[in-house]
Amino acid sequence: MTSETFRLGGELTVRRLGYGTAQLTGRGYWGPRGERADAVAVLRRAVERGVTLIDTADNYGPGLVEELVAEALHPYPADLVVATKGGVVRTSDSAWHVAGRPEQLRAMCEASLRRLRSDRIDLYQLHRLDPEVPLAEQLGALGELRREGKIRHIGLDTVTVEQLKKALGLAETGSIASVQNRFNLIDRESEAVLEVCEAHGLAFLPWFPLANGALTGETAAALDAVAARHGASRGQIALAWLLHRSPVLCPTPGTGSLAHLQENLDAAAIRLSAEDLAALR
């Protein structure tokens, strides 16, 4: 049996299968995907289904999705953890600009607080490390915001083993609670990062947990066979595999569809056998 929960930062208990909000936006994570009411309905249904970890970012929209999260869920349930990200500025649907100067990170965090209608962000993730700004300065800015009570825990997005270890050495003890790297059934490049997370008790929030749709479209005999045994979809097995792969993995698959949301969340009930895991390995 796999544990259904994880203690984020050693204190915030979340259900490991969460919900990611990127798919509430249009192409290139720019502008709305559809009707605002539909996005609000999906967010509310996710929480009704027991999701306690919502993952978003200030540049989804940009700004739009944080506002949707607040519209749908504020005042937030006591057990709900809302994670957001800062450190990237968008100027079009295809333009991403890393922005990690301390004054930029502070301004982004405070803007997220306003959009989320919150006094504190449970998990504030540095969306990308800025190669032009010393890591100590980027972490120092987040550490200062944490001491002020504006963020509770710090997360890092898309880091190498070396960067993660350096960050753990620079940051205040216990302040870093999570890593968010690309990881899924057919892309395991971040295995070594996952091992560091396991060793330090950090949550690993895999982005593209369904390989950005590739897992549902490719022909994969082993995946199909396991799915058939469980009467499940390929995507459900891929999510179940993540939950079985490591107790620190906390996938947050995204969708703008109520039906797909239901399908994703039902994956938490799938128990893979040793035979299943060997086939998927």
SULDA-V985296 format. One record per residue. PSI is psi as a letter, one per 20 degrees, with the letter a starting at -180 (none if undefined). D_FIRST is the distance of its C-alpha to the first C-alpha in Angstrom with 2 decimals. Layout:
# SULDA-V985296
psi d_first
PSI D_FIRST
PSI D_FIRST
This chain:
# SULDA-V985296
psi d_first
p 0.00
q 3.80
p 6.63
i 8.99
r 11.97
q 14.18
n 17.42
p 20.07
j 22.91
j 21.31
h 22.38
o 21.51
p 18.11
q 17.23
p 14.63
h 13.59
o 14.83
b 18.49
p 21.83
q 24.51
j 28.11
h 29.99
j 30.27
j 32.29
r 35.17
a 37.53
p 38.10
k 37.73
k 35.92
p 39.42
a 40.56
q 38.88
h 36.93
c 38.42
p 39.26
h 38.31
h 37.32
g 34.72
g 33.05
g 33.14
g 31.58
g 28.60
g 28.02
h 28.33
h 26.04
g 23.28
h 23.55
h 23.90
j 20.55
j 18.96
p 19.37
j 20.24
o 20.97
p 24.05
p 25.32
a 29.02
q 32.11
h 35.77
j 36.96
o 35.15
g 38.24
q 39.40
h 38.89
g 38.23
h 34.47
h 34.47
h 37.11
g 35.03
g 32.06
g 34.53
h 36.22
h 33.06
i 31.17
p 33.75
p 33.86
q 30.25
q 27.70
h 27.08
j 23.38
p 24.09
p 24.23
o 26.74
p 26.93
r 30.05
q 31.91
r 35.47
j 37.59
p 38.48
p 41.47
p 41.89
i 45.38
a 44.62
i 41.87
j 42.01
p 43.10
p 40.76
o 42.39
p 40.60
n 42.04
j 40.93
q 44.04
g 43.44
h 45.65
g 43.86
g 40.39
g 41.76
h 43.40
g 40.30
g 38.09
h 40.71
h 41.07
g 37.34
g 37.56
g 40.42
h 38.76
i 35.54
l 37.80
q 36.02
i 37.24
q 34.26
p 31.68
g 28.21
o 27.51
o 30.54
p 29.94
o 32.74
h 32.65
q 34.50
p 36.19
o 39.94
i 41.61
i 44.89
p 43.75
p 42.74
h 39.04
h 40.12
h 42.04
g 39.22
h 36.79
h 39.69
g 40.23
h 36.62
h 36.77
g 39.94
h 38.42
g 35.55
h 38.11
i 39.91
j 36.83
h 36.69
q 33.28
g 30.45
q 28.52
q 29.45
q 27.60
p 28.85
p 28.81
m 29.40
q 30.00
r 30.30
g 29.01
g 32.56
g 32.89
g 29.65
h 30.68
g 34.15
g 32.93
h 30.83
h 34.02
h 36.23
r 34.31
q 34.28
p 31.60
i 28.37
h 29.84
p 27.84
i 24.35
r 23.32
q 24.17
o 24.40
r 25.04
p 24.89
p 21.75
a 20.15
h 19.32
j 23.02
n 24.13
k 22.61
h 25.81
k 24.27
g 21.89
h 24.11
g 24.03
g 20.24
h 20.56
g 23.07
g 20.88
g 18.11
h 20.93
j 22.38
k 19.45
q 20.64
q 18.87
o 19.30
n 20.21
p 20.71
q 23.78
l 24.34
h 20.61
k 21.97
k 24.78
k 27.28
i 27.13
h 27.44
h 24.06
i 25.16
h 28.58
q 28.40
o 28.42
o 25.42
g 25.05
g 21.61
g 20.22
g 22.16
g 20.94
g 17.22
g 18.19
h 20.30
h 17.67
i 15.61
k 18.82
r 18.03
r 20.24
g 20.31
g 19.74
g 16.57
h 15.15
h 16.56
g 14.88
h 11.41
g 12.27
g 13.23
h 10.08
h 8.33
h 11.65
q 11.83
i 10.72
i 14.38
p 14.70
n 15.71
q 17.22
m 20.04
q 21.28
q 24.72
q 26.76
j 29.87
p 29.00
g 27.53
g 26.36
h 24.64
g 23.05
g 21.56
g 20.30
g 18.70
h 16.95
i 15.65
h 13.60
h 11.02
i 10.14
p 9.79
o 6.91
p 8.72
r 9.54
h 11.24
g 14.38
g 13.65
h 12.96
h 16.05
g 18.09
h 17.35
none 18.05
